[in-house]
């Protein structure tokens, strides 16, 4: 059971959160979640993280949040699905009256540079942007070209992608103006709202952007997510404990993890989504919008109406803090379903590097 959920504003890499280390991003969110629930101690903290700095950021953030030296921490890496995997892992660990904090954090702005070790004394280190997601003989494409491939094979054209991206921005701007994000946000210094959403991003304006990744491709800088800093966390406990506290929450009714061809990594969540949708019909869907074409391909393949997805905008508008993004999806569901007394059944899902995907189904209770 998720009984409290918070996140930071999402900042663009090099933007408003550029000087805030990962543990300093996560710690205030952990503290806010506990304060919301009136809980002082937890049994463990689990956080997803992709870029580091290493050293178990979950433990460091727990200590910085004042949880005490006896509180364990564990950091998980399933690339973009890390935050959601941290939540499902914590949910599987709950037995009776325990509390777990779970979520994710990412700070590309402060992450260490990474380099392959020189093989000889005369050779310089070779800096790299990302680690391998699959063996090269199988195929390990960059995200952008892979998204172009998925969209092309699914028959999703540029016009539909731009319309979807424009809607994501418009929905996020409207949500901010209506105050629908206010209760979930934990200000970090001067950052009090998400940095990326753009007013006036119409399909006509987006149509002017050139393909960003491959000649003739359809993914652009405007219909793709941004590289972002941010953190998100939820408090998880048992149904018995939730009932004792007398608070509403989200009950995890299903979770699946799936794998597909790494060359089509954007479709990683499709088998997991299909498995859950065969048992439940979600009224709202939070799917991480890495690329508009890839997102639409997944929603179509799972038989989900795109209008149900991201009612307050998704990662194209808000940003994609990799290790935290899966947790952001659950925070958004919590706001839509619990805080706003909304839909009874919702899905959170995303694909990740290497052709993996995680999907979860949640029910509002209480």
C-alpha positions in Angstrom: 0.0 0.0 0.0 1.2 3.5 -0.9 -0.1 5.9 1.7 2.0 9.0 0.9 3.9 10.3 -2.2 6.0 13.3 -3.0 8.5 14.5 -5.6 10.8 17.4 -6.3 10.1 19.9 -9.1 11.9 18.4 -12.2 14.7 20.6 -13.4 16.4 20.5 -16.8 20.0 19.3 -16.6 22.2 22.3 -16.1 19.2 24.2 -14.9 17.6 25.3 -11.6 18.8 22.1 -9.8 22.3 22.0 -11.3 24.1 22.4 -8.0 22.1 19.9 -6.0 23.7 16.4 -5.5 21.6 13.3 -5.7 21.4 12.7 -2.0 20.5 16.3 -1.3 17.6 16.0 -3.9 16.3 12.8 -2.3 16.6 13.6 1.4 13.9 16.4 1.6 11.5 14.2 -0.4 12.0 11.3 2.0 11.4 13.6 5.0 8.2 15.2 3.4 6.7 11.7 2.7 7.2 10.7 6.3 5.8 14.0 7.6 2.7 13.6 5.4 2.0 10.2 7.0 3.0 11.1 10.5 5.6 8.3 10.6 9.0 8.7 12.3 10.8 5.5 11.4 11.0 3.1 8.5 12.4 -0.4 8.1 14.4 0.4 4.9 14.9 3.0 2.1 15.1 1.8 -1.5 16.0 4.3 -4.3 16.5 3.8 -8.0 19.5 5.6 -9.5 21.4 5.3 -12.9 24.3 7.7 -13.1 25.7 7.7 -9.6 27.7 9.0 -7.9 27.7 5.5 -6.5 28.3 4.8 -2.8 24.6 3.7 -2.3 22.7 7.0 -2.6 19.7 5.5 -0.8 21.7 5.1 2.4 23.3 8.5 2.1 19.9 10.2 1.5 18.4 8.3 4.4 21.1 9.6 6.7 20.8 13.1 5.4 17.0 13.0 5.9 17.7 12.2 9.6 16.4 8.6 9.6 19.3 7.5 11.8 22.2 5.1 11.5 20.1 2.0 12.0 18.0 2.6 8.9 19.3 0.5 6.0 19.4 1.7 2.4 19.6 0.0 -1.0 20.1 1.5 -4.4 18.7 -0.2 -7.5 19.6 0.2 -11.2 17.2 -1.0 -13.9 18.0 2.1 -16.0 14.8 4.2 -16.6 12.7 1.7 -14.7 14.8 1.9 -11.6 12.4 4.0 -9.5 9.4 1.9 -10.3 11.4 -1.3 -9.7 12.4 0.1 -6.3 8.7 0.6 -5.4 7.7 -2.9 -6.5 10.7 -4.4 -4.7 9.7 -2.6 -1.5 6.1 -3.7 -1.9 7.2 -7.3 -2.1 9.2 -6.9 1.1 6.3 -5.7 3.3 5.0 -8.4 5.5 3.0 -7.1 8.5 3.4 -3.7 10.1 6.5 -2.4 8.4 7.1 0.8 6.5 9.4 1.2 3.5 10.4 4.4 1.7 10.9 3.7 -2.0 11.5 5.8 -5.1 14.3 7.2 -7.2 16.7 10.1 -7.7 18.8 11.3 -10.6 21.1 14.3 -11.0 22.8 14.3 -14.4 23.9 17.8 -13.6 26.2 16.6 -10.8 26.9 13.0 -11.8 30.6 12.1 -12.2 32.3 11.9 -15.5 32.8 8.3 -16.6 35.7 6.9 -18.5 37.1 3.5 -19.6 40.5 2.8 -18.0 43.5 3.2 -20.3 45.0 -0.1 -21.5 48.5 1.3 -21.7 50.4 4.1 -20.0 50.4 6.1 -23.2 46.7 5.8 -23.8 44.3 8.5 -22.4 41.1 7.6 -20.7 38.1 7.2 -23.0 35.1 9.1 -21.7 31.7 7.7 -22.4 28.1 8.9 -22.1 26.4 5.6 -21.2 27.3 2.0 -20.3 26.4 -0.9 -22.5 22.8 -2.1 -22.3 23.3 -5.2 -24.4 26.2 -7.0 -26.1 27.2 -5.3 -29.4 26.7 -8.5 -31.4 23.0 -8.5 -30.4 22.6 -4.8 -30.9 22.8 -1.9 -28.5 21.4 1.2 -30.3 21.3 4.7 -29.0 17.9 5.7 -27.7 16.9 8.2 -30.4 17.5 6.0 -33.5 15.8 3.1 -31.7 12.8 5.3 -31.0 12.7 6.3 -34.7 12.7 2.6 -35.6 9.9 1.7 -33.3 7.7 4.5 -34.5 8.4 3.7 -38.1 7.6 0.0 -37.7 4.4 0.9 -35.8 3.3 3.3 -38.5 3.2 6.3 -36.2 4.0 9.5 -38.2 5.4 12.8 -37.3 2.1 14.6 -37.2 0.6 12.3 -34.6 3.8 12.5 -32.5 3.9 16.3 -32.6 0.2 16.5 -31.6 0.9 14.1 -28.7 3.9 16.2 -27.5 2.0 19.5 -27.8 -0.8 18.0 -25.7 1.7 16.9 -23.0 3.0 20.4 -22.7 -0.5 21.9 -22.7 -1.7 19.5 -20.0 1.3 20.1 -17.8 0.9 23.9 -18.1 -2.8 23.6 -17.2 -2.1 21.3 -14.3 0.4 23.8 -12.9 -2.0 26.7 -13.3 -4.8 24.7 -11.6 -2.6 23.8 -8.7 -2.8 20.0 -9.3 0.9 19.5 -8.7 1.1 21.7 -5.5 0.4 18.9 -2.9 3.0 16.6 -4.4 5.9 19.0 -4.9 8.7 19.5 -2.3 10.5 22.8 -3.1 14.3 22.6 -3.4 15.8 26.0 -2.9 14.4 28.3 -5.5 12.9 25.4 -7.5 9.2 25.5 -6.7 7.7 24.2 -10.0 8.8 22.0 -13.0 11.2 23.8 -15.2 10.5 22.3 -18.6 6.8 22.7 -19.6 6.3 25.2 -22.4 3.3 27.4 -23.0 2.2 27.7 -26.6 3.9 24.5 -27.9 1.3 23.9 -30.7 1.6 21.1 -33.2 2.3 23.7 -35.9 5.2 25.1 -33.9 6.6 21.6 -33.2 6.4 20.8 -36.9 9.3 23.2 -37.5 11.8 21.1 -35.5 14.1 18.9 -37.5 14.7 15.2 -36.9 17.2 14.9 -34.0 18.6 11.5 -34.3 18.5 10.0 -37.8 17.9 11.3 -41.4 14.2 10.9 -42.2 13.4 10.2 -38.5 10.4 11.5 -36.7 11.8 12.1 -33.2 12.8 15.7 -32.5 14.0 17.7 -29.6 10.4 18.9 -29.1 8.6 15.6 -29.2 11.1 13.8 -27.0 11.8 14.1 -23.2 14.5 16.3 -21.7 17.5 15.1 -19.6 16.5 16.1 -16.1 17.3 16.3 -12.4 14.7 15.2 -9.8 13.7 12.8 -7.1 10.4 11.1 -6.0 9.4 8.8 -3.2 6.5 7.0 -1.7 5.7 5.4 1.7 4.7 1.7 1.5 3.1 -0.3 4.2 0.7 -3.2 4.7 -3.1 -3.0 4.2 -3.5 -3.8 7.9 -1.3 -0.8 8.9 -3.1 1.5 6.4 -6.5 0.6 7.9 -5.2 1.2 11.4 -4.0 4.7 10.4 -7.3 5.4 8.7 -5.8 6.9 5.6 -6.6 6.3 1.9 -3.9 4.8 -0.4 -3.0 2.9 -3.5 -3.0 -0.9 -3.4 -0.7 -2.7 -5.8 -2.9 -5.2 -7.6 -0.4 -6.4 -10.2 3.2 -5.9 -11.3 5.1 -7.4 -14.3 8.6 -7.1 -15.7 9.3 -8.0 -19.3 12.1 -8.1 -21.9 12.2 -7.6 -25.7 14.7 -7.3 -28.5 17.3 -4.6 -27.3 17.2 -3.1 -30.8 13.5 -2.2 -30.1 14.1 -1.2 -26.5 11.3 1.3 -26.5 8.8 -1.5 -26.6 10.2 -3.2 -23.4 7.0 -2.6 -21.3 4.5 -3.9 -23.9 4.4 -7.6 -22.8 4.1 -6.5 -19.1 1.4 -4.0 -19.9 -0.6 -6.5 -22.0 -0.4 -9.1 -19.1 -1.9 -6.6 -16.7 -4.5 -5.2 -19.1 -5.7 -8.8 -19.7 -6.9 -8.8 -16.1 -7.7 -5.1 -15.4 -8.9 -2.1 -17.4 -7.2 1.0 -16.1 -9.1 4.3 -16.0 -5.9 6.4 -16.0 -2.4 5.5 -17.3 1.0 7.1 -16.4 3.5 6.0 -19.0 6.9 7.5 -19.2 7.1 9.6 -22.3 10.7 9.1 -23.4 9.7 9.8 -27.1 6.3 10.5 -28.5 6.5 7.9 -31.2 7.7 5.2 -28.8 5.1 6.1 -26.2 2.3 5.9 -28.8 3.7 2.6 -30.1 3.5 1.1 -26.6 0.0 2.4 -25.8 -1.3 1.1 -29.2 0.3 -2.3 -28.7 -1.2 -2.6 -25.3 -4.7 -1.6 -26.6 -4.8 1.6 -24.5 -6.5 4.8 -25.5 -3.8 7.6 -25.7 -6.3 10.0 -24.2 -6.1 8.1 -20.9 -2.4 8.6 -20.7 -0.7 11.4 -18.7 -3.8 13.5 -18.0 -1.5 16.2 -16.5 1.3 15.8 -19.0 4.3 13.4 -19.0 8.0 13.4 -19.4 8.0 15.2 -22.8 6.7 18.2 -20.8 8.0 17.6 -17.3 11.4 15.9 -18.0 12.9 12.5 -17.5 15.2 12.2 -14.4 16.1 8.6 -15.3 16.3 6.8 -12.0 13.4 8.8 -10.5 11.0 8.7 -13.5 9.2 5.4 -12.6 8.6 6.8 -9.1 7.3 10.1 -10.5 4.7 8.0 -12.3 3.4 6.6 -9.0 3.4 10.0 -7.3 1.3 11.3 -10.2 -1.1 8.4 -9.9 -1.4 9.0 -6.1 -2.3 12.6 -6.8 -4.8 11.8 -9.5 -6.4 8.9 -7.7 -6.1 9.5 -4.0 -5.5 13.2 -3.5 -8.2 14.2 -6.0 -10.5 11.2 -5.2 -10.3 10.2 -8.8 -10.2 6.9 -10.8 -10.4 3.6 -8.9 -7.8 1.8 -11.1 -4.6 3.1 -12.7 -1.5 1.9 -14.4 2.1 3.1 -14.2 4.5 1.7 -16.7 7.7 2.4 -18.6 10.3 0.9 -20.9 14.0 1.0 -20.2 17.5 0.5 -21.7 18.4 -3.0 -22.9 14.8 -3.8 -23.9 13.3 -4.1 -20.5 10.0 -2.8 -19.1 8.0 -2.6 -15.9 4.2 -2.2 -15.6 2.1 -1.9 -12.4 -1.6 -1.7 -11.7 -2.9 0.2 -8.7 -6.3 0.4 -7.0 -7.6 3.3 -4.8 -8.7 2.2 -1.4 -10.0 3.9 1.7 
